Amino acid sequence: MTLNLLSAKSKNDLARAVGNKKGRITGIKKLDDANNAGKKDAQNCTLILTEGDSAKALAVAGLGVIGRDN
């Protein structure tokens, strides 16, 4: 019973947090947002952190193959 209550509360909190997004983050150099970032499908997005420009270029090239939505 307690796990179900916690699960429902966390889903409610997530829905509330995602619903409050007003748009894209601006002002951060070298940030490439997913197309669904800040929208209702934001929970499906994956954060990719890289160290250096060459690693970012490799990650962005991979996104070109699988898509930039998530």
N, C-alpha and C positions, 0 to 999 in steps of 0.2 A: 504494500500500500504506500509506504513512504517513497519508494523508488518511482512509482507512478506519479506521485505528487511532485517530486523534484523534477522529473522529466517534463511534466506539463508546465511547471514554472519556468524551466530553462527555455522551452519552446516559446512560451509567451514572451520572455525577456528578449529572445532573439528576434522574434517578429516585431517587437516594439522598437528595438535598436535598428533593424534594417528599414523599417518604415519611416524612421526619422531622418534618413539620409536626404540631404537637400541638393546634392550635386557632386561634382568631382572635386578632388583636392587639387589646389593650384599652388604654385610658388615653390615646388620641390623640383630641383634640377634632376634631369635624367629619369623622371618617373613616367612609366608607360602604363596607364590604366587599362584594365580589361574593358570590353564594351559593356558588360553587365555590371561593372563596379558602381556601387551606389544606387542600384535599382533593386527591384523585387527579387531577382535571382542572384543577388550578391553573395548569398551563402554558398553558392556553387563555385565561386571564384577561388583560384589558387594564388597564393602569394609566393613569388619567386624572388629570392634575394641572391644577388651575385656579388662577388668581390672583384671589382675591376671592370673596365670597359670591354675587354676582350671576352670575358665570361658573359657579360650582358648581351653582346652581339651574338654569341652562340645560342643563348636562351631565346632571344627575339627571333632568330632564324628558325628555331624549333616551333615557335608560336605561329610562324608563317605557314607551317605544314599542318598543324592541328587546329588552328584558328585562334582568334583573339577574344572570343566572347567570354570565356571563363578563365 
